Amino acid sequence: MLKGYKYRIYPNKDQKIQIARTFGCCRFVYNQTLAYRKETYGKEKKSVSKTDCNHYCNRELKKEYEWLKEVDKFALTNAIYNMDCAYQKFFKEHAGYPKFKSKHDKHKSYTTNFTNGNIAADFEEGKIKLPKLKQVKAKFHRKFEGQIKSATVSQVPSGKYYVSILVETEHEELRHTDKNTGLDLGVKDLCITSDGTRYWNPKTIRKYEKKLAKLQRQLSHKEKRSRNYYKQKKKIAICHEKIRNIRKDYLHKVSHEIISENQVIVSEGLQIKNMVKNHHLAKSIMDVSWYELTRQLGYKAEWNGRQYIKIDAFYASSQICSSCGYQNTDIKDLSVREWICPKCRAKHDRDLNAAKNILAEGLRQTA
């Protein structure tokens, strides 16, 4: 199994210069090979493969631009392969046409491959060996065992540096259980399980929106592209990063608990892109981050031999009585939080009833 381990690194001045140089060279090679591919097709109506682009880089670009030889060769090759991947998505998945990379993009990264021990982690010394950088100080919050495949060095808008190590390793599955659960995703609560457990919504963005607004007001008074302007932008990036980290940490704890306790997990397959068109709920929906929760549940279920099922987004889980199956169309009104079934007189909490129906529908599909 391939697993990624991400650590923060603390490069020195010379290492920062080398990392910045590699970022720039990867961006340059990406743009040049994309332009070469576009020009070749426009003139000759001939398709160019990623191998042809790599040969073009090695035989022509490196001869013309000697400084490309100063950085890790695998980083340049992977930049070309990333361009090819974006190109293939344009044709196969009807994604947007690949765009040229800008040096003003604050999310920077490059990937290098493992060969002849050029990547190694020293957990005792707190250092990681990387091509062209040698030993870089790192903060290891957990260890890994296995064969290193590649390493991705990145810099986030707050200025921090990270390395993500891809390792081929063994994963020990969690002990199997006989419990199943249905999840009703919400805004007031992050989710409600079919056994009545409620996971509260931390509403992270609400706690920091005043601070963000203040920082952005201060930014508007700075002269653009001045030193103070970039200092203020960094403060805003740090605040956004803190919000993201708090949210992601909480979601990891929730998803781990759900996966640990249940063998079959069923949730709704929500159409989030359509839901955020409602401007009254868009901010809350984006803050609660349903997509990230379901993504984590998906890969953690696969790792641990669990079954994760998504039912149809249009399944009327809130309207159906979980006791007798009667469908009450009056419950379409979101303001109705509790209701009594006209047929069997069972009293329902809207969200708990929906979670029970979601579980029943998921188990029916797998039967």
Residue, then its C-alpha position, 0 to 999 in steps of 0.5 A: m500500500l502507498k501512503g503519504y507522510k507529510y512533515r514540516i521542514y526548516p531549510n537554511k538560507d542556501q537550501k531555500i534558494q535552491i528550492a526557489r530555483t527548482f520551483g522556477c525551473c519546474r514552472f519554466v519547463y512546464n510552460q515551455t513544453l506546454a507551448y511546444r506541444k500546442e505549437t506542434y499540434g497547431k502547425e503539424k496537427k501532430s500529437v506529442s507524447k510526454t516522452d517527446c516533451n521530455h526529450y525536447c527538454n533534455r536535448e533543446l531546453k537544457k542546451e539553450y538554458e544551462w541553468l536548468k542543469e542546476v536543479d534535480k532532473f527528476a523534478l523537471t521530468n515530473a513537471i513534464y508528466n504533470m503537464d501531460c496529465a493535465y493535457q490528458k484530462f482535457f481530452k478524457e474527462h473534458a476538464g479545462y485546457p491546461k493553463f500556463k503556470s504563473k510565478h505569482d502563484k503562492h502554492k508551489s511544489y515539485t516532486t522528485n523520485f527515489t533512486n540510490g538512497n537519494i531520499a532518506a529520513d533520520f528520525e533520531e537526528g530530525k533530518i531528511k536527506l533530499p536531492k540537491l539539498k542534502q540534509v534538511k532539518a525536519k519535524f517528525h511527528r510520526k515515523f514510517e517503515g517501508q520503501i520510499k518512492s518519491a518526495t514532494v517539497s512544497q511551500v504554502p502561502s504562509g511561507k512554511y515549507y513541507v515535504s510529503i514522503l510517498v512510502e510503500t508500506e504495510h497497513e494493519e487493518l482495524r479490528h472488524t465489528d458488527k455495527n453499521t451506521g447511517l450518516d445524515l450530513g447537516v449544517k447545525d451538526l456536522c452529522i448525525t448517526s442512526d444510533g443518535t450520536r451527534y457530531w457538532n459543527p465547530k463553525t471554524i470560519r465563524k470564529y475567525e471571520k472578524k479577525l480575517a475582516k480586520l486583516q483584509r481591511q488593513l491590507s487595503h490600506k497598504e501600497k500594492r507590492s510594497r514590503n508591508y503589503y506582502k507582510q500583511k498578505k502573509k498574516i492573512a495566509i497564516c490565519h487561513e492556514k489555521i482555519r484549514n488546520i483546525r477544520k481538517d484535524y476535527l474531521h480526521k478525528v470524526s472520520h476515524e471514530i466512525i470508521s473504528e466503530n462501524q463495519v458498514i457506513v452509509s451517507e448521502g451522495l450530496q450535490i454540493k456544487n448545486m447546494v452552494k448556489n443557495h447564497h443563504l447557506a453557501k457559507s455554512i456549507m463550505d465551512v462544514s466541509w462535507y466533501e472532505l469528511t466523505r473523502q476521508l471516510g472513503y479512503k479510511a474505509e478502503w484501508n481498513g476493510r470497511q464498506y462505505i456506501k453513498i446513496d442517491a442524493f435525491y432519496a427522500s430520507s427526511q420525508i419517510c417514516s423510519s417505522c412504517g415507511y409512510q412518506n410525508t411530503d410536508i417535511k420538505d420544509l427545512s424549518v420542520r425539525e420534529w414531526i409525528c407520522p400521520k399513519c403510525r403516530a411515531k414521533h421523529d427527530r428530522d435528522l435522526n429519522a433521516a439517518k435511520n432511513i439512509l442506513a436502511e437504504g444502503l443496506r437494501q442496496t447491498a443485500 
